[in-house]
Amino acid sequence: MNHLKKITLTEDEIPHQWYNIVADMPNKPLPPLHPGTKEPIGPEMLAPLFPMALIKQEVTGDTWVDIPEEVRDVYKIWRPTPMYRAFGLEKALGTNSKIYYKYEGVSPAGSHKPNTAVPQAYYNRQEGVKRITTETGAGQWGSALSFACQLFGIECEVYMVRVSYEGKPYRKILMNTWGATVYPSPSDRTESGRKILAQDPNSPGSLGIAISEAVELAMQDDQTKYALGSVLNHVLMHQTVIGLESIKQLEKAGDMPDIVVAPFGGGSNFAGIAFPFLRYNLTEGKNIRCIAAEPASCPKLTRGEFRYDLGDTVGMTPLLPMYTLGHNFVPAPIHAGGLRYHGAGAIVSQLLKDGLIEAQSLKQLECFESGILFARTEGIVPAPEATHAIATVMREAKKADEAGESKTILFNLCGHGHFDMGAYEQYLSGKLVEHEVTQEEISASLAELDTPVIA
Amino acid sequence: MNHLKKITLTEDEIPHQWYNIVADMPNKPLPPLHPGTKEPIGPEMLAPLFPMALIKQEVTGDTWVDIPEEVRDVYKIWRPTPMYRAFGLEKALGTNSKIYYKYEGVSPAGSHKPNTAVPQAYYNRQEGVKRITTETGAGQWGSALSFACQLFGIECEVYMVRVSYEGKPYRKILMNTWGATVYPSPSDRTESGRKILAQDPNSPGSLGIAISEAVELAMQDDQTKYALGSVLNHVLMHQTVIGLESIKQLEKAGDMPDIVVAPFGGGSNFAGIAFPFLRYNLTEGKNIRCIAAEPASCPKLTRGEFRYDLGDTVGMTPLLPMYTLGHNFVPAPIHAGGLRYHGAGAIVSQLLKDGLIEAQSLKQLECFESGILFARTEGIVPAPEATHAIATVMREAKKADEAGESKTILFNLCGHGHFDMGAYEQYLSGKLVEHEVTQEEISASLAELDTPVIA
């Protein structure tokens, strides 16, 4: 069966349950702490922000969680997503390894983000929520949530990092097309935004600031909740439909991966494809290498510290256990906006701490070079975030060839680059700049924290 | 089986043959004429422009033409494309009709155009062609051909209507990403371009001018050929994979359409989905209504004349039998750039003349309104071209409801709108202007022609 280029599933093969890796982890993720008392907080503290169904998912120890039929019905718009064998790329590389990719760019919003936006909108609607606030950087998450809220009849208010709001107007219009209201952040609509603007009226904004604004608004209003596109346990769990489908597809191809690769921002992309494969390692003694590919300019996994830190800039969130660069760290303006977050989710951080997953960091020139080769051999133009996985796959294929081995490599092609052509233009015209981050910058950012380091 | 939202096929269900409707037409399409002698031209006259394999397809009387395996292998990147039941749109309309759509936007270039770009590049490569020239308006065709040429190792040179080159830079970068060279047209690289520039140095360009430039260059060089994205018989035939897959998908759903709708530019979009269904009318006495949806500002089918006319502006092409507005007609700058062509292909024109198909014209405000409703109920943001089909479907569903009937309607969602967000912004901000074309303008344009009118 290995001649298949595209491995498809029918809509009845969309998973009926999400996989919760927490149940199988040898060391469970640490609890969030109250930022004042530094004591663990209970689920009830999250109630102003999230509907109870999602809070339950955040703390559940169950291995499998049912996907509501109404959510599966919406998933059918783009799921099951196709899996491809990268024959064109393999040939161009001259590799003896086999490369597969799962393509999440077929969703209406163009990335994997709707996998969690849809259930989040659904559970909010079930509990009578009228409005959801959120933040977005490059716009992938904001557009996914706009799409999902529109389908479930919920108002969606998006705080978009100002530099992206101004530089990526088409993502904003996409959100408007789905009926959402989009504000540049920092805005004067919140205490948090006004505080930042008072310090710097020309602030370009950051994800951390935008989170502060969205969280603040949700705290103030009973009928408004907040939604996050990565980091949290329930978000990562929703994404496991990617890996669960991938297992079925590779079974059809009669194959299993030696290596699974995904881009890494807050963890949802990586968790989505990797956790269902990690389950074989955790429960059946398999040894599938799962590699998180992060940008060299925002290297929380490879150069950050494992300690408690805020999820936002202003301090509206609990303290979360994360590999972090510090919540005031401002990543360079790389084109992979979805990977510009200072910290990693609690589950992924624990897995890394325990040596159960790996991480690599990549500079953006190597990533775009890989992305162009991919577009020219496989046809699909990848999102800048996705090129981090492609470049990592190319490294691993080369290593295997040099060792005289043949590996089976699977990666998550998490989105298309249709809204990122400005980045490709910069690369093609030789104007793309490389961003370095020094150890001094990272140390200085971490030195500002007064939160517990995790042994 | 009618509960299915998405009807998928596996890659072995990609058709093995294209359908050539000419074999089943009661009156065959008229031949092209030499622009000087006005005598029918033989296939050999086309040899400087096209490889022999495509010229043979242009004139074949065979009902079925084999699809080469190498072409099917590339089709596998995005084919079979999904078919959807529009449950969300049906509910919003409150209609008793069933609405299905075939989604061609999953191709790497984002539209149905690669269905013919790939075989055209393939046959050119088979015959040793080194370079292909072409024109593009909004950029859908140019990007499809760039993608196809890259995969087959052929240079691609695209003449892009200047107003689009300047106003839609991201489509140009997409072509560059696939390795193509793109020039604004009119350019100073051709006799044709220089002639236009001498008359008007600020000419915004038009499809007709860009065709003149691309054809001129192909005529001058043995190793360079030309490729057209619509109008010609072989192009329409390549697109029939859309309708052939649709038939298999509707069989799985246990359904058959009463009405098939597609947007209409030069005919390839419409032919692609409609011809395989028209076959049932022509050979089995069925009565499936096939409706071409054209823009009111470029109404060749509903208000043009059936006569011989040039395919381009300068006069580099043979005379083609077409419903036309005259080759000097300059359509208003509507956002559906892919529908801004003055004439219709020979086959489609003959079918319309013989009353075997229908046509409707639509203004762009109605189209965008329908497109927004579609995006908000079905999730996918349609290309402006595709909104013409959606608006027509909504008209037909309403008519059926008013008559107390329930129809099964299928339409071709020929592409996504990711590169057209500027158009959506105009609509959402109330700035979209309506374009009318008067009978005087059409008559004046047609009065310039000295070519045979067809009785």
Boltz contact constraints between the chains, C-beta under 6 A:
constraints:
  - contact:
      token1: [A, 5]
      token2: [B, 76]
      max_distance: 6.0
  - contact:
      token1: [A, 6]
      token2: [B, 11]
      max_distance: 6.0
  - contact:
      token1: [A, 6]
      token2: [B, 76]
      max_distance: 6.0
  - contact:
      token1: [A, 8]
      token2: [B, 8]
      max_distance: 6.0
  - contact:
      token1: [A, 8]
      token2: [B, 10]
      max_distance: 6.0
  - contact:
      token1: [A, 10]
      token2: [B, 8]
      max_distance: 6.0
  - contact:
      token1: [A, 11]
      token2: [B, 6]
      max_distance: 6.0
  - contact:
      token1: [A, 76]
      token2: [B, 5]
      max_distance: 6.0
  - contact:
      token1: [A, 76]
      token2: [B, 6]
      max_distance: 6.0
  - contact:
      token1: [A, 77]
      token2: [B, 379]
      max_distance: 6.0
  - contact:
      token1: [A, 106]
      token2: [B, 106]
      max_distance: 6.0
  - contact:
      token1: [A, 108]
      token2: [B, 379]
      max_distance: 6.0
  - contact:
      token1: [A, 108]
      token2: [B, 380]
      max_distance: 6.0
  - contact:
      token1: [A, 147]
      token2: [B, 379]
      max_distance: 6.0
  - contact:
      token1: [A, 150]
      token2: [B, 376]
      max_distance: 6.0
  - contact:
      token1: [A, 170]
      token2: [B, 421]
      max_distance: 6.0
  - contact:
      token1: [A, 173]
      token2: [B, 421]
      max_distance: 6.0
  - contact:
      token1: [A, 173]
      token2: [B, 424]
      max_distance: 6.0
  - contact:
      token1: [A, 173]
      token2: [B, 425]
      max_distance: 6.0
  - contact:
      token1: [A, 176]
      token2: [B, 428]
      max_distance: 6.0
  - contact:
      token1: [A, 177]
      token2: [B, 375]
      max_distance: 6.0
  - contact:
      token1: [A, 177]
      token2: [B, 381]
      max_distance: 6.0
  - contact:
      token1: [A, 177]
      token2: [B, 424]
      max_distance: 6.0
  - contact:
      token1: [A, 375]
      token2: [B, 177]
      max_distance: 6.0
  - contact:
      token1: [A, 376]
      token2: [B, 150]
      max_distance: 6.0
  - contact:
      token1: [A, 379]
      token2: [B, 77]
      max_distance: 6.0
  - contact:
      token1: [A, 379]
      token2: [B, 108]
      max_distance: 6.0
  - contact:
      token1: [A, 379]
      token2: [B, 147]
      max_distance: 6.0
  - contact:
      token1: [A, 380]
      token2: [B, 108]
      max_distance: 6.0
  - contact:
      token1: [A, 381]
      token2: [B, 177]
      max_distance: 6.0
  - contact:
      token1: [A, 418]
      token2: [B, 418]
      max_distance: 6.0
  - contact:
      token1: [A, 421]
      token2: [B, 170]
      max_distance: 6.0
  - contact:
      token1: [A, 421]
      token2: [B, 173]
      max_distance: 6.0
  - contact:
      token1: [A, 424]
      token2: [B, 173]
      max_distance: 6.0
  - contact:
      token1: [A, 424]
      token2: [B, 177]
      max_distance: 6.0
  - contact:
      token1: [A, 425]
      token2: [B, 173]
      max_distance: 6.0
  - contact:
      token1: [A, 428]
      token2: [B, 176]
      max_distance: 6.0
